[in-house]
């Protein structure tokens, strides 16, 4: 079974379409875990109504506003699938997304794919093909199928983060094991609109989460990158900071 984790907060305009994109999957062995973080715009009522109609949907509400990193961990703890993936409450899966992921995972720890950007009306805006599978080149892919048994061997969702990077943080924990596969197909539609939380993300170079962010720590090691000076260690004029290896 695949557990699809959906976080929702005031996504009344998009959440129904997001849920339907799971209901329309050609792969049938899934559960949809929706965790609402205190919506006030009517989206929670839509989620509750869909839960009543469909047995595979399980909806929860957080105990007070948790924020995305803590909510992601809260939602994961409700899942039961051997595999899990993320779908934000304003984005979309394609009908064959889950079947393609499960058919490709084989003995890999995780598989991930390309995505496209859509606008508020679901019109395609942009597509960028990922070509490199080297960890040093990886950025987080929104649609990634993770193997649950591997999660138990890792630190897991990083709820110490203050920024919205817990998904990429987990992705890089898996990637560091170097047992993954990139699927060169579009399996996810990422919606760009005025309320995207991704607009608020801090730059890695100045983010206060750097000391405990697995994403940037692993990326830096793979790139031979100096976290303090924020530059490549082999760059011209590089002088190591005393006490830093």
Protein Blocks (a to p, Z undefined) as FASTA:
>chain_A
ZZdddddehilkmmmmmmmmmmmpcbfbdcdddddehiaehpmmmmmmmmmmpmkbccdd
debjebjmlmmmmmmmmpcbfbdcdddfkbccdfklmmmmmmmnmmafbdcdddddddfk
opafbdcddfbfcfklpccdfbacddfklmmmpnbjafkbfbdcllmmmmmmmmmnopac
dddbdfbdcdddfklmklmpccfklocklmmgmklmmmmmmnopafklopafkbghiacd
ehiZZ
